[in-house]
Amino acid sequence: MEELKEYDVSQFKGIRELLIPLVIREIMKNRNVSDEEAFRLLYSSFLYSKLEIESTKLWHLSPRALCEILNEEWETGRITFPEEA
């Protein structure tokens, strides 16, 4: 039986660092806001607090899907996690 390897946190951090700028661009495009405002909107969201946690699996969603979840949060104050997350 193969031993389970420890999860490499740096891999998750790398994925997140690549994904965040793409989400920021989507926010800028969809909301017609500056990059500073897009960063503020994302980083102050409940979704971002969950995106920071590897086990939520939200990091594997597309930037567009994440923006749709953000729009739901901004409109309703709640988010619905996709089944695949």
C-alpha positions, -999 to 999 in steps of 0.1 A, spaced: 0 0 0 13 34 -10 20 59 18 0 91 16 23 120 9 20 152 29 1 179 10 25 206 -3 10 239 8 32 258 -16 13 241 -46 -20 255 -33 -5 289 -27 9 289 -63 -25 280 -77 -42 307 -57 -16 333 -67 -23 325 -104 -61 325 -99 -66 357 -79 -54 381 -107 -78 364 -131 -106 368 -107 -96 404 -102 -98 410 -140 -133 394 -141 -145 417 -113 -130 448 -130 -147 438 -163 -181 429 -148 -183 457 -123 -164 483 -143 -142 492 -113 -105 499 -108 -81 472 -99 -78 486 -64 -116 484 -59 -117 449 -74 -90 438 -49 -110 454 -21 -142 437 -31 -126 403 -35 -105 404 -3 -134 416 18 -157 388 6 -168 357 24 -159 338 -7 -123 349 -5 -121 337 31 -132 303 18 -110 304 -12 -80 307 11 -88 272 25 -75 244 3 -101 219 14 -131 239 1 -118 231 -34 -131 265 -47 -96 271 -62 -104 247 -90 -133 268 -103 -129 292 -132 -125 329 -126 -159 334 -142 -176 308 -119 -160 325 -89 -173 359 -101 -208 344 -104 -205 332 -68 -193 367 -58 -222 383 -75 -246 361 -56 -228 371 -24 -231 408 -32 -267 405 -42 -281 382 -15 -254 382 12 -251 344 8 -233 321 -14 -242 287 -28 -212 264 -31 -212 243 -63 -215 206 -58 -181 200 -73 -165 223 -48 
